[in-house]
Amino acid sequence: QRLHALDRDARGHLVEHLHERRVDRGLKIISDFAQVVRFNNVRAAIKLQFRDVDHFIQKDFKGREDIRYIKKTEATKLSRDEYKVLIDAIREQGCIPMATAFDEASVDLCEEFDLPIIKVASSDLNDWFLLERIAKTRKPVIVSTGGSSEKDVDDLVTFFAVPVVLVLVAMLATWIPARRAAATDPLAALRQE
């Protein structure tokens, strides 16, 4: 049961469980999770959640204690230095740090900390400004699709796949002439001219 609770805490909602900005709680989760990872000899990621809380919550709602999500979001706000402590601990424990970026400023933070993977929340599947910013990082992306329509998922796959297809076409278009040129005997080419 302890393992199940640890897995649930560390895997999906590490930042949400750092009540009242308690970095020590996060460090404990990271340490415990890494111990399980080492015991099972696997590579594992620990995901944080990045939000630009100052801009995430509309000004009229800031400080509202009667709205659970506002209260929780404000209570779990971390500074860059606090995130750095957690990310350094994740790396030191041999795990992969990653984050769900809820806004463009959070993508900047992912780049600042050189996180190798960025996750998109299912609630942001249609946030094309955010998706565009994430795509510009050229990092691997994990996307939650819970509650999404098939069309939304298809649109997202197309969005991320089209640049890859275009790069492959461009590579093929340059590779064929380059291969022909490499196979040409330079002396024979000069004699023909």
C-alpha positions as a Python dict, from the first residue, in 0.01 Angstrom:
ca = {
    (1, 'Q'): (0, 0, 0),
    (2, 'R'): (287, 239, 76),
    (3, 'L'): (436, 170, -267),
    (4, 'H'): (102, 238, -435),
    (5, 'A'): (64, 572, -253),
    (6, 'L'): (423, 669, -331),
    (7, 'D'): (377, 585, -698),
    (8, 'R'): (57, 783, -719),
    (9, 'D'): (216, 1084, -547),
    (10, 'A'): (543, 1096, -735),
    (11, 'R'): (427, 997, -1080),
    (12, 'G'): (150, 1240, -1150),
    (13, 'H'): (120, 1523, -906),
    (14, 'L'): (443, 1592, -725),
    (15, 'V'): (393, 1967, -705),
    (16, 'E'): (31, 1936, -599),
    (17, 'H'): (145, 1746, -291),
    (18, 'L'): (390, 2014, -181),
    (19, 'H'): (135, 2176, 48),
    (20, 'E'): (226, 2518, 175),
    (21, 'R'): (540, 2530, -40),
    (22, 'R'): (704, 2244, 146),
    (23, 'V'): (1004, 2155, -68),
    (24, 'D'): (1113, 1906, 198),
    (25, 'R'): (801, 1700, 123),
    (26, 'G'): (895, 1698, -246),
    (27, 'L'): (1250, 1592, -166),
    (28, 'K'): (1116, 1304, 44),
    (29, 'I'): (888, 1190, -241),
    (30, 'I'): (1179, 1209, -485),
    (31, 'S'): (1408, 1012, -253),
    (32, 'D'): (1149, 742, -182),
    (33, 'F'): (1052, 709, -547),
    (34, 'A'): (1417, 688, -656),
    (35, 'Q'): (1474, 409, -405),
    (36, 'V'): (1193, 207, -567),
    (37, 'V'): (1333, 287, -913),
    (38, 'R'): (1682, 166, -815),
    (39, 'F'): (1543, -147, -648),
    (40, 'N'): (1360, -238, -970),
    (41, 'N'): (1652, -134, -1193),
    (42, 'V'): (1446, 86, -1425),
    (43, 'R'): (1474, 435, -1572),
    (44, 'A'): (1191, 657, -1453),
    (45, 'A'): (1078, 1017, -1481),
    (46, 'I'): (941, 1238, -1208),
    (47, 'K'): (703, 1502, -1336),
    (48, 'L'): (661, 1847, -1189),
    (49, 'Q'): (389, 2095, -1279),
    (50, 'F'): (489, 2442, -1392),
    (51, 'R'): (244, 2731, -1384),
    (52, 'D'): (304, 3102, -1398),
    (53, 'V'): (71, 3140, -1099),
    (54, 'D'): (84, 3521, -1106),
    (55, 'H'): (-75, 3516, -1453),
    (56, 'F'): (-256, 3180, -1431),
    (57, 'I'): (-520, 3305, -1188),
    (58, 'Q'): (-732, 3602, -1293),
    (59, 'K'): (-668, 3898, -1062),
    (60, 'D'): (-1026, 3904, -932),
    (61, 'F'): (-986, 3547, -803),
    (62, 'K'): (-643, 3577, -640),
    (63, 'G'): (-646, 3499, -270),
    (64, 'R'): (-987, 3330, -278),
    (65, 'E'): (-996, 3071, -2),
    (66, 'D'): (-1346, 2950, -96),
    (67, 'I'): (-1239, 2809, -433),
    (68, 'R'): (-1042, 2491, -378),
    (69, 'Y'): (-835, 2504, -699),
    (70, 'I'): (-738, 2868, -648),
    (71, 'K'): (-633, 2798, -290),
    (72, 'K'): (-436, 2485, -390),
    (73, 'T'): (-264, 2654, -686),
    (74, 'E'): (-155, 2949, -477),
    (75, 'A'): (-45, 2727, -187),
    (76, 'T'): (177, 2514, -410),
    (77, 'K'): (346, 2801, -593),
    (78, 'L'): (721, 2751, -598),
    (79, 'S'): (1003, 2989, -681),
    (80, 'R'): (1265, 2916, -949),
    (81, 'D'): (1513, 2834, -672),
    (82, 'E'): (1271, 2585, -515),
    (83, 'Y'): (1209, 2418, -851),
    (84, 'K'): (1586, 2401, -903),
    (85, 'V'): (1629, 2220, -571),
    (86, 'L'): (1370, 1960, -675),
    (87, 'I'): (1508, 1919, -1028),
    (88, 'D'): (1864, 1883, -901),
    (89, 'A'): (1743, 1618, -654),
    (90, 'I'): (1561, 1428, -930),
    (91, 'R'): (1879, 1421, -1139),
    (92, 'E'): (2100, 1333, -842),
    (93, 'Q'): (1872, 1037, -768),
    (94, 'G'): (1918, 911, -1126),
    (95, 'C'): (1568, 991, -1246),
    (96, 'I'): (1457, 1200, -1542),
    (97, 'P'): (1301, 1538, -1459),
    (98, 'M'): (1005, 1644, -1670),
    (99, 'A'): (721, 1891, -1632),
    (100, 'T'): (371, 1969, -1742),
    (101, 'A'): (388, 2324, -1876),
    (102, 'F'): (56, 2504, -1839),
    (103, 'D'): (161, 2826, -2014),
    (104, 'E'): (433, 2973, -2235),
    (105, 'A'): (630, 3108, -1939),
    (106, 'S'): (640, 2756, -1799),
    (107, 'V'): (786, 2629, -2127),
    (108, 'D'): (1060, 2889, -2083),
    (109, 'L'): (1122, 2739, -1739),
    (110, 'C'): (1144, 2389, -1890),
    (111, 'E'): (1412, 2519, -2126),
    (112, 'E'): (1594, 2707, -1850),
    (113, 'F'): (1620, 2385, -1648),
    (114, 'D'): (1698, 2182, -1962),
    (115, 'L'): (1420, 1933, -1896),
    (116, 'P'): (1440, 1655, -2155),
    (117, 'I'): (1063, 1593, -2178),
    (118, 'I'): (763, 1828, -2170),
    (119, 'K'): (411, 1710, -2098),
    (120, 'V'): (91, 1868, -2226),
    (121, 'A'): (-212, 1850, -1997),
    (122, 'S'): (-533, 1722, -2152),
    (123, 'S'): (-691, 2059, -2069),
    (124, 'D'): (-438, 2226, -2302),
    (125, 'L'): (-488, 2001, -2604),
    (126, 'N'): (-640, 2292, -2799),
    (127, 'D'): (-414, 2567, -2667),
    (128, 'W'): (-237, 2624, -2999),
    (129, 'F'): (-20, 2910, -2870),
    (130, 'L'): (113, 2682, -2595),
    (131, 'L'): (154, 2386, -2832),
    (132, 'E'): (340, 2605, -3081),
    (133, 'R'): (577, 2721, -2805),
    (134, 'I'): (633, 2363, -2688),
    (135, 'A'): (699, 2246, -3046),
    (136, 'K'): (969, 2514, -3084),
    (137, 'T'): (1169, 2346, -2805),
    (138, 'R'): (1212, 2036, -3028),
    (139, 'K'): (1197, 1821, -2715),
    (140, 'P'): (999, 1497, -2679),
    (141, 'V'): (640, 1563, -2579),
    (142, 'I'): (397, 1350, -2380),
    (143, 'V'): (31, 1445, -2416),
    (144, 'S'): (-260, 1351, -2192),
    (145, 'T'): (-571, 1297, -2398),
    (146, 'G'): (-828, 1222, -2127),
    (147, 'G'): (-1167, 1358, -2227),
    (148, 'S'): (-1045, 1468, -2569),
    (149, 'S'): (-1232, 1399, -2888),
    (150, 'E'): (-1083, 1185, -3163),
    (151, 'K'): (-1066, 1496, -3383),
    (152, 'D'): (-868, 1687, -3117),
    (153, 'V'): (-618, 1403, -3095),
    (154, 'D'): (-595, 1377, -3476),
    (155, 'D'): (-535, 1753, -3501),
    (156, 'L'): (-260, 1729, -3241),
    (157, 'V'): (-88, 1437, -3416),
    (158, 'T'): (-105, 1627, -3746),
    (159, 'F'): (38, 1938, -3580),
    (160, 'F'): (341, 1750, -3450),
    (161, 'A'): (379, 1510, -3747),
    (162, 'V'): (370, 1755, -4041),
    (163, 'P'): (707, 1919, -3959),
    (164, 'V'): (865, 1573, -3930),
    (165, 'V'): (728, 1473, -4271),
    (166, 'L'): (853, 1798, -4426),
    (167, 'V'): (1201, 1742, -4283),
    (168, 'L'): (1204, 1388, -4422),
    (169, 'V'): (1098, 1514, -4765),
    (170, 'A'): (1368, 1783, -4757),
    (171, 'M'): (1630, 1527, -4652),
    (172, 'L'): (1527, 1293, -4931),
    (173, 'A'): (1527, 1579, -5184),
    (174, 'T'): (1888, 1664, -5097),
    (175, 'W'): (2007, 1308, -5041),
    (176, 'I'): (1923, 1178, -5391),
    (177, 'P'): (2122, 1443, -5582),
    (178, 'A'): (2405, 1421, -5327),
    (179, 'R'): (2423, 1045, -5372),
    (180, 'R'): (2433, 1081, -5750),
    (181, 'A'): (2706, 1342, -5722),
    (182, 'A'): (2908, 1124, -5485),
    (183, 'A'): (2887, 832, -5729),
    (184, 'T'): (3014, 1042, -6022),
    (185, 'D'): (3376, 1000, -6122),
    (186, 'P'): (3525, 1353, -6114),
    (187, 'L'): (3763, 1280, -6403),
    (188, 'A'): (3480, 1150, -6620),
    (189, 'A'): (3272, 1457, -6544),
    (190, 'L'): (3563, 1689, -6637),
    (191, 'R'): (3626, 1503, -6963),
    (192, 'Q'): (3262, 1546, -7068),
    (193, 'E'): (3286, 1920, -7028),
}
